[in-house]
Amino acid sequence: MPLNRRFRRVIRIGPVQVGTAPDHRGREKHTAACTAPRCGFSADYDSRAAAELAARTHRCPVR
Ligand SMILES: [Zn+2]
């Protein structure tokens, strides 16, 4: 599922989007989310680098 408009600094690495948004406590979280239909990969990380690494290493089962 694509990231929604709350996310800032959204980039795309292959089928995966990485974006930054405040969580419910107002702290930044970094999310990697695959846009491929039926994949469903989405995960939150404490650092932008970790989220981008996850995006680069995501092996999408749909492709
Ligand atoms: Zn995927």
N, CA, C, O and the ligand as a Tripos MOL2 file, in Angstrom:
@<TRIPOS>MOLECULE
protein
  253   251    64     0     0
PROTEIN
NO_CHARGES

@<TRIPOS>ATOM
      1 N           0.8520   -1.1960    0.0000 N.3       1 MET1
      2 CA          0.0000    0.0000    0.0000 C.3       1 MET1
      3 C           0.8860    1.2440    0.0000 C.2       1 MET1
      4 O           1.8080    1.3360    0.8100 O.2       1 MET1
      5 N           0.6290    2.1920   -0.8820 N.am      2 PRO2
      6 CA          1.4800    3.3900   -0.9090 C.3       2 PRO2
      7 C           1.3630    4.1850    0.3890 C.2       2 PRO2
      8 O           0.3470    4.1460    1.0830 O.2       2 PRO2
      9 N           2.4150    4.8870    0.6830 N.am      3 LEU3
     10 CA          2.4010    5.7470    1.8600 C.3       3 LEU3
     11 C           1.4070    6.8880    1.6590 C.2       3 LEU3
     12 O           1.2390    7.3890    0.5470 O.2       3 LEU3
     13 N           0.7550    7.2900    2.7420 N.am      4 ASN4
     14 CA         -0.2170    8.3710    2.6070 C.3       4 ASN4
     15 C           0.4610    9.7430    2.7120 C.2       4 ASN4
     16 O           1.6810    9.8350    2.8440 O.2       4 ASN4
     17 N          -0.3330   10.7830    2.6530 N.am      5 ARG5
     18 CA          0.2400   12.1160    2.5270 C.3       5 ARG5
     19 C           0.8120   12.6590    3.8320 C.2       5 ARG5
     20 O           1.3820   13.7500    3.8350 O.2       5 ARG5
     21 N           0.6790   11.9490    4.9130 N.am      6 ARG6
     22 CA          1.3230   12.3740    6.1510 C.3       6 ARG6
     23 C           2.8360   12.2470    6.0500 C.2       6 ARG6
     24 O           3.5740   12.8920    6.7950 O.2       6 ARG6
     25 N           3.2920   11.4120    5.1240 N.am      7 PHE7
     26 CA          4.7120   11.1390    5.0620 C.3       7 PHE7
     27 C           5.4640   12.2230    4.3020 C.2       7 PHE7
     28 O           5.0010   12.7380    3.2840 O.2       7 PHE7
     29 N           6.6310   12.5500    4.8270 N.am      8 ARG8
     30 CA          7.5040   13.5260    4.1850 C.3       8 ARG8
     31 C           8.7270   12.8050    3.6230 C.2       8 ARG8
     32 O           9.0160   11.6620    3.9770 O.2       8 ARG8
     33 N           9.4300   13.5000    2.7440 N.am      9 ARG9
     34 CA         10.6970   12.9750    2.1970 C.3       9 ARG9
     35 C          10.4890   11.5820    1.6210 C.2       9 ARG9
     36 O          11.3020   10.6850    1.8390 O.2       9 ARG9
     37 N           9.4040   11.4070    0.8910 N.am     10 VAL10
     38 CA          9.1150   10.0920    0.3330 C.3      10 VAL10
     39 C          10.0050    9.8390   -0.8780 C.2      10 VAL10
     40 O          10.0700   10.6500   -1.8020 O.2      10 VAL10
     41 N          10.6720    8.7210   -0.8550 N.am     11 ILE11
     42 CA         11.4520    8.2930   -2.0150 C.3      11 ILE11
     43 C          10.9870    6.9030   -2.4080 C.2      11 ILE11
     44 O          10.2430    6.2480   -1.6780 O.2      11 ILE11
     45 N          11.4370    6.4680   -3.5670 N.am     12 ARG12
     46 CA         11.0510    5.1600   -4.0530 C.3      12 ARG12
     47 C          12.3090    4.3910   -4.4170 C.2      12 ARG12
     48 O          13.1730    4.8930   -5.1370 O.2      12 ARG12
     49 N          12.4020    3.1830   -3.9180 N.am     13 ILE13
     50 CA         13.5200    2.2960   -4.2460 C.3      13 ILE13
     51 C          12.9000    1.0190   -4.7850 C.2      13 ILE13
     52 O          12.3610    0.2170   -4.0220 O.2      13 ILE13
     53 N          12.9740    0.8280   -6.0960 N.am     14 GLY14
     54 CA         12.2620   -0.2970   -6.6930 C.3      14 GLY14
     55 C          10.7810   -0.1370   -6.4150 C.2      14 GLY14
     56 O          10.2330    0.9430   -6.6360 O.2      14 GLY14
     57 N          10.1160   -1.1800   -5.9370 N.am     15 PRO15
     58 CA          8.6850   -1.0720   -5.6480 C.3      15 PRO15
     59 C           8.4010   -0.5090   -4.2530 C.2      15 PRO15
     60 O           7.2440   -0.3550   -3.8630 O.2      15 PRO15
     61 N           9.4620   -0.2050   -3.5090 N.am     16 VAL16
     62 CA          9.2830    0.1600   -2.1020 C.3      16 VAL16
     63 C           9.4140    1.6670   -1.9050 C.2      16 VAL16
     64 O          10.3510    2.2890   -2.4070 O.2      16 VAL16
     65 N           8.4770    2.2400   -1.1790 N.am     17 GLN17
     66 CA          8.5560    3.6400   -0.7840 C.3      17 GLN17
     67 C           9.1240    3.7330    0.6200 C.2      17 GLN17
     68 O           8.8580    2.8950    1.4820 O.2      17 GLN17
     69 N           9.9190    4.7850    0.8240 N.am     18 VAL18
     70 CA         10.4120    5.0960    2.1660 C.3      18 VAL18
     71 C           9.9830    6.5160    2.4900 C.2      18 VAL18
     72 O          10.1680    7.4280    1.6850 O.2      18 VAL18
     73 N           9.4120    6.6990    3.6680 N.am     19 GLY19
     74 CA          8.9670    8.0270    4.0720 C.3      19 GLY19
     75 C           9.1090    8.2120    5.5680 C.2      19 GLY19
     76 O           9.2750    7.2540    6.3230 O.2      19 GLY19
     77 N           9.0400    9.4670    5.9770 N.am     20 THR20
     78 CA          9.1880    9.8240    7.3900 C.3      20 THR20
     79 C           7.9370   10.5510    7.8480 C.2      20 THR20
     80 O           7.4410   11.4520    7.1720 O.2      20 THR20
     81 N           7.4330   10.1430    9.0140 N.am     21 ALA21
     82 CA          6.2280   10.7720    9.5560 C.3      21 ALA21
     83 C           6.2830   10.7060   11.0770 C.2      21 ALA21
     84 O           6.9060    9.8000   11.6300 O.2      21 ALA21
     85 N           5.6510   11.6380   11.7540 N.am     22 PRO22
     86 CA          5.5940   11.5600   13.2090 C.3      22 PRO22
     87 C           4.6690   10.4240   13.6440 C.2      22 PRO22
     88 O           3.6140   10.2140   13.0460 O.2      22 PRO22
     89 N           5.0640    9.7010   14.6750 N.am     23 ASP23
     90 CA          4.1640    8.6910   15.2100 C.3      23 ASP23
     91 C           3.2000    9.3360   16.2040 C.2      23 ASP23
     92 O           3.1590   10.5600   16.3240 O.2      23 ASP23
     93 N           2.4360    8.5270   16.9070 N.am     24 HIS24
     94 CA          1.3980    9.0800   17.7750 C.3      24 HIS24
     95 C           1.9700    9.8180   18.9730 C.2      24 HIS24
     96 O           1.2430   10.5270   19.6700 O.2      24 HIS24
     97 N           3.2640    9.6610   19.2210 N.am     25 ARG25
     98 CA          3.9040   10.3940   20.3120 C.3      25 ARG25
     99 C           4.6980   11.5840   19.7960 C.2      25 ARG25
    100 O           5.4110   12.2370   20.5580 O.2      25 ARG25
    101 N           4.5770   11.8620   18.5270 N.am     26 GLY26
    102 CA          5.2380   13.0270   17.9670 C.3      26 GLY26
    103 C           6.6980   12.8020   17.6150 C.2      26 GLY26
    104 O           7.4000   13.7400   17.2350 O.2      26 GLY26
    105 N           7.1580   11.5690   17.7390 N.am     27 ARG27
    106 CA          8.5340   11.2840   17.3550 C.3      27 ARG27
    107 C           8.5590   10.8190   15.9080 C.2      27 ARG27
    108 O           7.5910   10.2400   15.4160 O.2      27 ARG27
    109 N           9.6630   11.0720   15.2370 N.am     28 GLU28
    110 CA          9.7530   10.6440   13.8530 C.3      28 GLU28
    111 C           9.8930    9.1350   13.7670 C.2      28 GLU28
    112 O          10.6520    8.5190   14.5150 O.2      28 GLU28
    113 N           9.1590    8.5650   12.8570 N.am     29 LYS29
    114 CA          9.3890    7.1660   12.5050 C.3      29 LYS29
    115 C           9.6180    7.1020   11.0110 C.2      29 LYS29
    116 O           9.1810    7.9700   10.2550 O.2      29 LYS29
    117 N          10.3060    6.0640   10.6080 N.am     30 HIS30
    118 CA         10.6950    5.9140    9.2180 C.3      30 HIS30
    119 C          10.1000    4.6030    8.7270 C.2      30 HIS30
    120 O          10.3280    3.5440    9.3120 O.2      30 HIS30
    121 N           9.3520    4.6880    7.6670 N.am     31 THR31
    122 CA          8.5870    3.5390    7.2140 C.3      31 THR31
    123 C           9.0170    3.1320    5.8140 C.2      31 THR31
    124 O           9.2050    3.9740    4.9360 O.2      31 THR31
    125 N           9.1670    1.8380    5.6220 N.am     32 ALA32
    126 CA          9.3660    1.2690    4.2910 C.3      32 ALA32
    127 C           8.1150    0.4750    3.9620 C.2      32 ALA32
    128 O           7.6870   -0.3750    4.7420 O.2      32 ALA32
    129 N           7.5260    0.7560    2.7960 N.am     33 ALA33
    130 CA          6.2840    0.0850    2.4220 C.3      33 ALA33
    131 C           6.3080   -0.2510    0.9400 C.2      33 ALA33
    132 O           6.5700    0.6070    0.0960 O.2      33 ALA33
    133 N           6.0320   -1.5060    0.6390 N.am     34 CYS34
    134 CA          6.0300   -1.9460   -0.7550 C.3      34 CYS34
    135 C           4.7090   -1.5640   -1.4120 C.2      34 CYS34
    136 O           3.6410   -1.7220   -0.8210 O.2      34 CYS34
    137 N           4.7930   -1.0590   -2.6450 N.am     35 THR35
    138 CA          3.5860   -0.6250   -3.3520 C.3      35 THR35
    139 C           3.0130   -1.7170   -4.2420 C.2      35 THR35
    140 O           1.9670   -1.5200   -4.8600 O.2      35 THR35
    141 N           3.6770   -2.8610   -4.3190 N.am     36 ALA36
    142 CA          3.1710   -3.9150   -5.1890 C.3      36 ALA36
    143 C           1.8650   -4.4850   -4.6290 C.2      36 ALA36
    144 O           1.7780   -4.8010   -3.4430 O.2      36 ALA36
    145 N           0.8690   -4.6110   -5.4760 N.am     37 PRO37
    146 CA         -0.3800   -5.2120   -5.0040 C.3      37 PRO37
    147 C          -0.1300   -6.6330   -4.4900 C.2      37 PRO37
    148 O           0.6120   -7.4060   -5.0960 O.2      37 PRO37
    149 N          -0.7490   -6.9500   -3.3880 N.am     38 ARG38
    150 CA         -0.6940   -8.2800   -2.7830 C.3      38 ARG38
    151 C           0.6200   -8.5800   -2.0840 C.2      38 ARG38
    152 O           0.7910   -9.6820   -1.5640 O.2      38 ARG38
    153 N           1.5580   -7.6360   -2.0540 N.am     39 CYS39
    154 CA          2.7880   -7.9010   -1.3040 C.3      39 CYS39
    155 C           2.5380   -7.6580    0.1730 C.2      39 CYS39
    156 O           2.6600   -8.5690    0.9910 O.2      39 CYS39
    157 N           2.1870   -6.4200    0.5100 N.am     40 GLY40
    158 CA          1.8380   -6.1260    1.8920 C.3      40 GLY40
    159 C           3.0060   -5.8310    2.8110 C.2      40 GLY40
    160 O           2.8050   -5.6460    4.0110 O.2      40 GLY40
    161 N           4.2340   -5.7810    2.2810 N.am     41 PHE41
    162 CA          5.3770   -5.4730    3.1330 C.3      41 PHE41
    163 C           5.3140   -4.0330    3.6110 C.2      41 PHE41
    164 O           5.1950   -3.1070    2.8090 O.2      41 PHE41
    165 N           5.3940   -3.8500    4.9200 N.am     42 SER42
    166 CA          5.4370   -2.5190    5.5090 C.3      42 SER42
    167 C           6.0570   -2.6490    6.8920 C.2      42 SER42
    168 O           5.6570   -3.4980    7.6880 O.2      42 SER42
    169 N           7.0410   -1.7940    7.1700 N.am     43 ALA43
    170 CA          7.7090   -1.8860    8.4670 C.3      43 ALA43
    171 C           8.2070   -0.5170    8.8810 C.2      43 ALA43
    172 O           8.5630    0.3120    8.0440 O.2      43 ALA43
    173 N           8.2270   -0.2950   10.1750 N.am     44 ASP44
    174 CA          8.6910    0.9640   10.7330 C.3      44 ASP44
    175 C          10.0840    0.7930   11.3330 C.2      44 ASP44
    176 O          10.4180   -0.2570   11.8820 O.2      44 ASP44
    177 N          10.8900    1.8500   11.2140 N.am     45 TYR45
    178 CA         12.2610    1.8060   11.7080 C.3      45 TYR45
    179 C          12.5750    3.0730   12.4870 C.2      45 TYR45
    180 O          11.9480    4.1160   12.2980 O.2      45 TYR45
    181 N          13.5610    2.9560   13.3680 N.am     46 ASP46
    182 CA         13.9680    4.1050   14.1810 C.3      46 ASP46
    183 C          14.8400    5.0810   13.4100 C.2      46 ASP46
    184 O          14.9390    6.2520   13.7760 O.2      46 ASP46
    185 N          15.4630    4.6130   12.3600 N.am     47 SER47
    186 CA         16.3370    5.5050   11.6100 C.3      47 SER47
    187 C          16.0120    5.4350   10.1300 C.2      47 SER47
    188 O          15.5560    4.4180    9.6070 O.2      47 SER47
    189 N          16.2660    6.5590    9.4790 N.am     48 ARG48
    190 CA         16.0510    6.6370    8.0420 C.3      48 ARG48
    191 C          16.9360    5.6350    7.3010 C.2      48 ARG48
    192 O          16.5030    5.0010    6.3390 O.2      48 ARG48
    193 N          18.1750    5.5030    7.7630 N.am     49 ALA49
    194 CA         19.1060    4.5840    7.1040 C.3      49 ALA49
    195 C          18.5960    3.1520    7.1550 C.2      49 ALA49
    196 O          18.7200    2.4070    6.1830 O.2      49 ALA49
    197 N          18.0240    2.7720    8.2860 N.am     50 ALA50
    198 CA         17.5130    1.4130    8.4160 C.3      50 ALA50
    199 C          16.3320    1.1860    7.4780 C.2      50 ALA50
    200 O          16.2000    0.1140    6.8870 O.2      50 ALA50
    201 N          15.4820    2.1880    7.3470 N.am     51 ALA51
    202 CA         14.3250    2.0530    6.4600 C.3      51 ALA51
    203 C          14.7690    1.9460    5.0020 C.2      51 ALA51
    204 O          14.2260    1.1520    4.2340 O.2      51 ALA51
    205 N          15.7740    2.7640    4.6260 N.am     52 GLU52
    206 CA         16.2480    2.7200    3.2400 C.3      52 GLU52
    207 C          16.9670    1.4130    2.9500 C.2      52 GLU52
    208 O          16.8760    0.8810    1.8440 O.2      52 GLU52
    209 N          17.6760    0.8990    3.9380 N.am     53 LEU53
    210 CA         18.3410   -0.3930    3.7560 C.3      53 LEU53
    211 C          17.3010   -1.5000    3.5620 C.2      53 LEU53
    212 O          17.4680   -2.3760    2.7130 O.2      53 LEU53
    213 N          16.2400   -1.4530    4.3460 N.am     54 ALA54
    214 CA         15.1810   -2.4560    4.2110 C.3      54 ALA54
    215 C          14.5390   -2.3810    2.8340 C.2      54 ALA54
    216 O          14.1970   -3.4050    2.2430 O.2      54 ALA54
    217 N          14.3760   -1.1520    2.3230 N.am     55 ALA55
    218 CA         13.7870   -0.9900    0.9930 C.3      55 ALA55
    219 C          14.7100   -1.5790   -0.0740 C.2      55 ALA55
    220 O          14.2590   -2.2560   -0.9980 O.2      55 ALA55
    221 N          16.0050   -1.3100    0.0720 N.am     56 ARG56
    222 CA         16.9510   -1.8020   -0.9410 C.3      56 ARG56
    223 C          17.0560   -3.3100   -0.9230 C.2      56 ARG56
    224 O          17.3010   -3.9210   -1.9630 O.2      56 ARG56
    225 N          16.8780   -3.9260    0.2340 N.am     57 THR57
    226 CA         17.0720   -5.3610    0.3460 C.3      57 THR57
    227 C          15.7550   -6.1400    0.2700 C.2      57 THR57
    228 O          15.7550   -7.3680    0.3420 O.2      57 THR57
    229 N          14.6410   -5.4300    0.1240 N.am     58 HIS58
    230 CA         13.3530   -6.1180    0.0260 C.3      58 HIS58
    231 C          13.3200   -6.9860   -1.2250 C.2      58 HIS58
    232 O          13.5650   -6.5160   -2.3360 O.2      58 HIS58
    233 N          13.0180   -8.2370   -1.0210 N.am     59 ARG59
    234 CA         12.8900   -9.1410   -2.1710 C.3      59 ARG59
    235 C          11.4000   -9.4070   -2.3250 C.2      59 ARG59
    236 O          10.8080  -10.2380   -1.6360 O.2      59 ARG59
    237 N          10.8300   -8.6680   -3.2540 N.am     60 CYS60
    238 CA          9.3820   -8.6930   -3.3640 C.3      60 CYS60
    239 C           8.9020  -10.0350   -3.8980 C.2      60 CYS60
    240 O           9.3560  -10.4750   -4.9540 O.2      60 CYS60
    241 N           7.9910  -10.6930   -3.1870 N.am     61 PRO61
    242 CA          7.5070  -12.0020   -3.6480 C.3      61 PRO61
    243 C           6.5510  -11.8840   -4.8370 C.2      61 PRO61
    244 O           6.2290  -12.8820   -5.4800 O.2      61 PRO61
    245 N           6.1000  -10.6630   -5.1240 N.am     62 VAL62
    246 CA          5.1040  -10.4870   -6.1880 C.3      62 VAL62
    247 C           5.7680  -10.3710   -7.5520 C.2      62 VAL62
    248 O           5.2200  -10.8260   -8.5560 O.2      62 VAL62
    249 N           6.9620   -9.7530   -7.5870 N.am     63 ARG63
    250 CA          7.6200   -9.5240   -8.8630 C.3      63 ARG63
    251 C           8.1970  -10.7800   -9.4690 C.2      63 ARG63
    252 O           8.7820  -10.7310  -10.5510 O.2      63 ARG63
    253 ZN          7.0660   -6.2180   -2.1170 Zn       64 ZN64
@<TRIPOS>BOND
     1     1     2 1
     2     2     3 1
     3     3     4 2
     4     3     5 am
     5     5     6 1
     6     6     7 1
     7     7     8 2
     8     7     9 am
     9     9    10 1
    10    10    11 1
    11    11    12 2
    12    11    13 am
    13    13    14 1
    14    14    15 1
    15    15    16 2
    16    15    17 am
    17    17    18 1
    18    18    19 1
    19    19    20 2
    20    19    21 am
    21    21    22 1
    22    22    23 1
    23    23    24 2
    24    23    25 am
    25    25    26 1
    26    26    27 1
    27    27    28 2
    28    27    29 am
    29    29    30 1
    30    30    31 1
    31    31    32 2
    32    31    33 am
    33    33    34 1
    34    34    35 1
    35    35    36 2
    36    35    37 am
    37    37    38 1
    38    38    39 1
    39    39    40 2
    40    39    41 am
    41    41    42 1
    42    42    43 1
    43    43    44 2
    44    43    45 am
    45    45    46 1
    46    46    47 1
    47    47    48 2
    48    47    49 am
    49    49    50 1
    50    50    51 1
    51    51    52 2
    52    51    53 am
    53    53    54 1
    54    54    55 1
    55    55    56 2
    56    55    57 am
    57    57    58 1
    58    58    59 1
    59    59    60 2
    60    59    61 am
    61    61    62 1
    62    62    63 1
    63    63    64 2
    64    63    65 am
    65    65    66 1
    66    66    67 1
    67    67    68 2
    68    67    69 am
    69    69    70 1
    70    70    71 1
    71    71    72 2
    72    71    73 am
    73    73    74 1
    74    74    75 1
    75    75    76 2
    76    75    77 am
    77    77    78 1
    78    78    79 1
    79    79    80 2
    80    79    81 am
    81    81    82 1
    82    82    83 1
    83    83    84 2
    84    83    85 am
    85    85    86 1
    86    86    87 1
    87    87    88 2
    88    87    89 am
    89    89    90 1
    90    90    91 1
    91    91    92 2
    92    91    93 am
    93    93    94 1
    94    94    95 1
    95    95    96 2
    96    95    97 am
    97    97    98 1
    98    98    99 1
    99    99   100 2
   100    99   101 am
   101   101   102 1
   102   102   103 1
   103   103   104 2
   104   103   105 am
   105   105   106 1
   106   106   107 1
   107   107   108 2
   108   107   109 am
   109   109   110 1
   110   110   111 1
   111   111   112 2
   112   111   113 am
   113   113   114 1
   114   114   115 1
   115   115   116 2
   116   115   117 am
   117   117   118 1
   118   118   119 1
   119   119   120 2
   120   119   121 am
   121   121   122 1
   122   122   123 1
   123   123   124 2
   124   123   125 am
   125   125   126 1
   126   126   127 1
   127   127   128 2
   128   127   129 am
   129   129   130 1
   130   130   131 1
   131   131   132 2
   132   131   133 am
   133   133   134 1
   134   134   135 1
   135   135   136 2
   136   135   137 am
   137   137   138 1
   138   138   139 1
   139   139   140 2
   140   139   141 am
   141   141   142 1
   142   142   143 1
   143   143   144 2
   144   143   145 am
   145   145   146 1
   146   146   147 1
   147   147   148 2
   148   147   149 am
   149   149   150 1
   150   150   151 1
   151   151   152 2
   152   151   153 am
   153   153   154 1
   154   154   155 1
   155   155   156 2
   156   155   157 am
   157   157   158 1
   158   158   159 1
   159   159   160 2
   160   159   161 am
   161   161   162 1
   162   162   163 1
   163   163   164 2
   164   163   165 am
   165   165   166 1
   166   166   167 1
   167   167   168 2
   168   167   169 am
   169   169   170 1
   170   170   171 1
   171   171   172 2
   172   171   173 am
   173   173   174 1
   174   174   175 1
   175   175   176 2
   176   175   177 am
   177   177   178 1
   178   178   179 1
   179   179   180 2
   180   179   181 am
   181   181   182 1
   182   182   183 1
   183   183   184 2
   184   183   185 am
   185   185   186 1
   186   186   187 1
   187   187   188 2
   188   187   189 am
   189   189   190 1
   190   190   191 1
   191   191   192 2
   192   191   193 am
   193   193   194 1
   194   194   195 1
   195   195   196 2
   196   195   197 am
   197   197   198 1
   198   198   199 1
   199   199   200 2
   200   199   201 am
   201   201   202 1
   202   202   203 1
   203   203   204 2
   204   203   205 am
   205   205   206 1
   206   206   207 1
   207   207   208 2
   208   207   209 am
   209   209   210 1
   210   210   211 1
   211   211   212 2
   212   211   213 am
   213   213   214 1
   214   214   215 1
   215   215   216 2
   216   215   217 am
   217   217   218 1
   218   218   219 1
   219   219   220 2
   220   219   221 am
   221   221   222 1
   222   222   223 1
   223   223   224 2
   224   223   225 am
   225   225   226 1
   226   226   227 1
   227   227   228 2
   228   227   229 am
   229   229   230 1
   230   230   231 1
   231   231   232 2
   232   231   233 am
   233   233   234 1
   234   234   235 1
   235   235   236 2
   236   235   237 am
   237   237   238 1
   238   238   239 1
   239   239   240 2
   240   239   241 am
   241   241   242 1
   242   242   243 1
   243   243   244 2
   244   243   245 am
   245   245   246 1
   246   246   247 1
   247   247   248 2
   248   247   249 am
   249   249   250 1
   250   250   251 1
   251   251   252 2
@<TRIPOS>SUBSTRUCTURE
     1 MET1         2 RESIDUE 1 A MET
     2 PRO2         6 RESIDUE 1 A PRO
     3 LEU3        10 RESIDUE 1 A LEU
     4 ASN4        14 RESIDUE 1 A ASN
     5 ARG5        18 RESIDUE 1 A ARG
     6 ARG6        22 RESIDUE 1 A ARG
     7 PHE7        26 RESIDUE 1 A PHE
     8 ARG8        30 RESIDUE 1 A ARG
     9 ARG9        34 RESIDUE 1 A ARG
    10 VAL10       38 RESIDUE 1 A VAL
    11 ILE11       42 RESIDUE 1 A ILE
    12 ARG12       46 RESIDUE 1 A ARG
    13 ILE13       50 RESIDUE 1 A ILE
    14 GLY14       54 RESIDUE 1 A GLY
    15 PRO15       58 RESIDUE 1 A PRO
    16 VAL16       62 RESIDUE 1 A VAL
    17 GLN17       66 RESIDUE 1 A GLN
    18 VAL18       70 RESIDUE 1 A VAL
    19 GLY19       74 RESIDUE 1 A GLY
    20 THR20       78 RESIDUE 1 A THR
    21 ALA21       82 RESIDUE 1 A ALA
    22 PRO22       86 RESIDUE 1 A PRO
    23 ASP23       90 RESIDUE 1 A ASP
    24 HIS24       94 RESIDUE 1 A HIS
    25 ARG25       98 RESIDUE 1 A ARG
    26 GLY26      102 RESIDUE 1 A GLY
    27 ARG27      106 RESIDUE 1 A ARG
    28 GLU28      110 RESIDUE 1 A GLU
    29 LYS29      114 RESIDUE 1 A LYS
    30 HIS30      118 RESIDUE 1 A HIS
    31 THR31      122 RESIDUE 1 A THR
    32 ALA32      126 RESIDUE 1 A ALA
    33 ALA33      130 RESIDUE 1 A ALA
    34 CYS34      134 RESIDUE 1 A CYS
    35 THR35      138 RESIDUE 1 A THR
    36 ALA36      142 RESIDUE 1 A ALA
    37 PRO37      146 RESIDUE 1 A PRO
    38 ARG38      150 RESIDUE 1 A ARG
    39 CYS39      154 RESIDUE 1 A CYS
    40 GLY40      158 RESIDUE 1 A GLY
    41 PHE41      162 RESIDUE 1 A PHE
    42 SER42      166 RESIDUE 1 A SER
    43 ALA43      170 RESIDUE 1 A ALA
    44 ASP44      174 RESIDUE 1 A ASP
    45 TYR45      178 RESIDUE 1 A TYR
    46 ASP46      182 RESIDUE 1 A ASP
    47 SER47      186 RESIDUE 1 A SER
    48 ARG48      190 RESIDUE 1 A ARG
    49 ALA49      194 RESIDUE 1 A ALA
    50 ALA50      198 RESIDUE 1 A ALA
    51 ALA51      202 RESIDUE 1 A ALA
    52 GLU52      206 RESIDUE 1 A GLU
    53 LEU53      210 RESIDUE 1 A LEU
    54 ALA54      214 RESIDUE 1 A ALA
    55 ALA55      218 RESIDUE 1 A ALA
    56 ARG56      222 RESIDUE 1 A ARG
    57 THR57      226 RESIDUE 1 A THR
    58 HIS58      230 RESIDUE 1 A HIS
    59 ARG59      234 RESIDUE 1 A ARG
    60 CYS60      238 RESIDUE 1 A CYS
    61 PRO61      242 RESIDUE 1 A PRO
    62 VAL62      246 RESIDUE 1 A VAL
    63 ARG63      250 RESIDUE 1 A ARG
    64 ZN64       253 GROUP 0 **** ****
